[in-house]
Amino acid sequence: LSSLPLTPIKARALGEVAKVLPPASVHKQLKNFLKPVLSTLTTSEDEEVLGAAEVAAEAVISCVEEAALYDLTSVFVREFDDPKACLGSAKVIQIFCRCTKLDFQEHVDQLMSSVISVFADAEGDCLQECWNALNTVAKTIPKERQASHVTALKDAIRAAREHEKRKRHGGELLVAGFCTPPKALSAVLPIYLSGLLTAKSSEVREKAAEGLGELIEVTSLPSLKPALAQVTGPLIRILGDRYPWQVKLAILSSIQVLLSKAGLFLKPFVPQLQTTFLKSLNDASAEVREKAAANLGQLAQLTLRIDQLVKDLLNTSRSCAP
């Protein structure tokens, strides 16, 4: 049954066999059940075969109990070692997230990291399905637990960025998975924003701010534009609160990247940004003051009211005078 090519009859039979076997037997043979399904979903263009393979995948997944979750996710993850052969796994991860009743949250970081690992190499339908898989996994995370995934997400995006960097010879450094799909940032932004706005730890807030900057760097302007308000507002709001200088510096650095990338599209935020930067010039940290001054220099290119900016700077300098 598990031999290739997988026909609709064989795919349906695989699913039926999985249903009648004891879960322990399915667990022992997970790879034999899923490998032909994953391969078929990657390579086949026959709609009937693809439909039967998806039904078979759902049948097998529905037989998996909590004791075999690690083995199941390991089968998915290994497929992402080859960006050209991971289409089937990306599809089945979506099926898994939709149909399982098991709590697989401890495996979310591994699933997201594996999917993001191919964002610099996958193309076409494969890239879209990988993004869909990331989006589907991320949506299963309860809001109160989103901040706990900041570090793993940041590490995965940084690794994808470094991989893309090694491939390139000049030009803008962009990761395709955060540029191609519509609203490409919507899969991961809630995690970073939750870390920035709700994390109890200043270290997590700092990492979330840094992660946002790194994400913006590898995102194309067309993909960034729909998320500008969603990103800029929280960064401004948090910068006005009392947090350690490391958090403020990370936020100012991310805003600097945002200004460089989005430029004129940030004009609606100029008054708020100007006020925020001016306040940061009074910060006790020299690093924060220097970054705020640099950001003001960039912001000056977006405003026609230079005279007002000069007046505000003079007022700020007087208030800082001993």
Buried (B, 14 or more C-beta within 10 A) or exposed (E): BBEEEBBBEBBBBBBEBBEEBEEEEBBBBBBEBBBBBBBBBBBBEEEEBBEBBBBBBBBBBBBBEEEBBEEBBBBBBBBBEEBEBBBBBBBBBBBBBEEBEBEBEEBBBBBBBBBBBBBBBBEEEBBBBBBBBBBBBBEBBEEEEBBBBBBBBBBBBBBBBEBBEEEEEEEEBBBBBBBBBEEBBBBBBBBBBBBBBBBEEEEBBBBBBBBBBBBBBBBBBEBBEEBBEEBBEBBBBBBEEEBEBBBBBBBBBBBBBBBEBBEEBBBEBBEBBBEBBBEBBEBEBEBBBBBBBBBBEBBBEBBEEEEEBEEBBEEBEEEEEE
